[in-house]
Amino acid sequence: MTRWLCDEGSAEVTDFMPHPEKTSTPRTLVRRLRCTRGRVRFVLRCSPRPDYARAVPTVEINGTQVLFRAGDLVLRLEGQARWISRAGSVEGLAEIAEGETLSFVLSDADAPSIAPDQIETLLSSNIEQWQAWTRSSHYKGRWRDMVGRSALTLKLLTSQQHGSVAAAATFGLPETLGGVRNWDYRATWIRDAAFTVYAFLRLGYTRKLSSSGTGSAGASRAPSSCASCIVSTALRRTTKLRSNT
């Protein structure tokens, strides 16, 4: 959540994706605006750029809905705002008073729409789900909050479908500024995935690993023997650590 302050009022902006175990539309991004004092005006800009930012979508505005089309990809943006099209992007203008909320939802065009009154339920469910996951940690040492936040970051890099762990949240990082080589960090690197699984085991996050651990390298298209190797290596490290303490 981000808090914004101005002379006329103050507001909170909350961005989240519904937890995949709690919604039928996992590929959904929600932005909720809440005015906490006075009146505030918002300008929301949405500029999707598919195909590694090489495609500029067409924009179709239909009331409170905006459709972005680029080849086979069609995205839908919904929200109560005055939408203005700007060359493959849109701007939404809105004003809310103290105590009022406004939500915007970006999802696949064929995904079920999320009603405004469902946003609060989804947000509360999201918070409850992640807090429950964090509480399952066995770690009781120093800097527990920082360790918990780091574990959450690693968990968010883990595929719900495959169990694979992406190397980083960015898909492209240039080797040199202006260079031609871009590293795609969405892949699963066996070494880094092994360290991540090892960290989860040390912290006590074992339930999901035991139920789908052999798929932990699914997105990397590695053989199943390599996938099993990640978990077995981490397990051996944990067992050895326990035997030496």
N, C-alpha and C positions, 0 to 999 in steps of 0.2 A: 504494500500500500504506500502511496505517495501523497503527502499533504501539500496543498497549494494555498498560499496566503496572498491577499491583495487588500487594498483599502476598502473595497466594496463588500468583501466577504472572504470566506475560506471554504475549501472543498477537499475531499479525499477521492483519490483515483485508485481503484483496485483492479488489477489484471489477473486472470487465472484461467486455467484450462480445467474443465470438469474431470474429476478422477475417472479413469477408464472403467473402474469396477462399479461406478455409480451412475453411468449414463450410457445411452445407446448412440451418442454422437461424440466419440472420443476426440475427433479432429475438430475441436471447437475452441475458439478463443473468445473470452468474455471480458469486456471492460465495463466496470460499474463506476458511475460518478455519483457522489453524494455531497450535497451542500450542507456544511456544518454551521455557517454563519452568513447572514446577509443574503445577497443575491450574487450569482456568478454566471458569466458567459463563457461558453466553451467553444473551441474550434477543434474538431476531430479530423485528422487527415489519415486516409488509408490509401497506400500506394503499393499494391501487390505486384511483384515482378517475378513471374515463374521462369523456368528454364534458365536457372543461374543468372537471373536479371537480364536475360537477352530478349525476353518477350514483354511487350507492353500490351496489357489487356484492353479490350473495348469495355466501355462502361454503359450500363443500362439502368436508369433510375426509374423506379416504379413506386411512388409514394414513400413509405418508410423502408423500402428494400432497395438495395443496390446489387446488381449482378456484374461480376468481372469475368469476361470470357477471354481465354487464351488457348487456342487449340482445343484439346479435349478437356481441359481444366476449366471448371466453372465454379466460382466462389460467390457466396451470398453474404452480404453485410446487412444487418437489420438494426434499426434503432430510430427513436423519435427525434428527428433532426431535420433541418432544412438542407437538403443535399445539393451540392453544386459540383458538376463534373469538370475535371481539369486534366485533360490529356493523360488518360490511363489511371487517373487517381480521382478521389472525391474528397470534398470538405463538407463536414456536417456542422451546422451552426445551431446552438441550443442555449437556453438560459433556464436556470432552476433557482428556487428559493430555499431558504433554510429548512432542513428536514426532508427535502425532496430528493429522489434518486432518479437516475437515468442510466439505462444499460444498452450496450451495443454488443452484438454477437456476430462473429465472423466464422463461417463454416462452409462445408461443401454445399453446393446448391441443392442437392437431392437429400440432404440430411433433414430430419424432423426439426421444425422450428421450436425454439425454446421460448415459452411465454414469459413476459416480464415478471410475473409473480413466482416463477420457478427459479429465478436467479438467486434470490436470498437462500432458498433451500439448497441449491447446488453449492453455493459458497460455504454455507454452514457445514454441509456434508463433506466438502473438500477439506476444510480445516480439521474437522473431527477425524477424517480418514488419515491425514498426514500426522496429526498429533498422536493417534493410536499407534501408527507405525514407529514413530520416534520413541514412544514409551516402551516399546518392546526391546530396546537396547539394554544390554547388561552392563554398559560402561558406567562406572561410578567415580572415575578419576578427575583430575583437574581439567579446567576449561571444557566442562561438559556441554555447555551451550554451543561453543564453537565446533566441538566434535560432532554434535548433532546436526548443525547446519551443513557441515562438510559431508556427512553421510546422506543428508537429503539431496545435496547436489549430485552425488554419485547415483543415488536412486533415480533421480530425474533423467539421468543419462541412460537408464536401463530400459530397453524395449519391453513394453507390456506384452506384446505378441510373441517375441522370440526369446526374451531374457538376455539378449546381447547388450553389451555396454559400449556406447559410443565413446570415442576418445575425447571428444570435446563438444560443446554446444554449437560451435560455429562450423559451417560446411566449407568455408574457404579462408585460408590464411596465407598471404603471399610469402614466399621465401625471402624476397627483397621487394621493396616498394617499387612499383612500376615494372616488376619482373613478369615473366611468363609462366612461372611455376607456382601453382596454388595447391596447397595440401588440403585434401578432403578429410576432415576429422570425424565425419559421421561414421566411418568404418570402425569395426572392432579390431583392435590390436591385441593379439593373444597375450603378450606380456602385460600390458596395462590392464586388460580384463582380469588376469590372474591376480594382480595386486588388488584390484577392486573387490573381487570375491573374497580374497583373504581379509580385507578390511571389514567387509560385512560379517564374516564369520567371527572375527575377533570381537566385534561389537555385539554379537548375539543375534544378528538378523539371519536366522537360519531357516525359517519356515518356507519362504519362497524359494530359497536355493535348493532345499531338499525336494520340493515338488517339481521344479522345472530346471534344475541345475544343469542337466545334460544338454539343454538347449541354449546355454549361455553364450555360445558363439554363433547363433543362428544367422544373424544378419551378415556375418562375415563370409557365409557360405563355406565355412571350414568343415572338414569331415567330422563326423560325430566323435571320432576318437580324439580329435583336437579339443572339441567341446568338453568332453569328459575330462581331458587332461587339465583344463583350467580349474575345475572344481577339485579334482583329486590332488593337484599340486597345492592348492590352498588348504585343503584338509590336512595334508601331511605337514605343512608349515605350522598349522594351528596345533596339531597333536604334538609335534616336537616341542613347541613353545610350552605347552601345558606340562609336558614331562620334565622340562628343565626348571619349572618354577615350583 
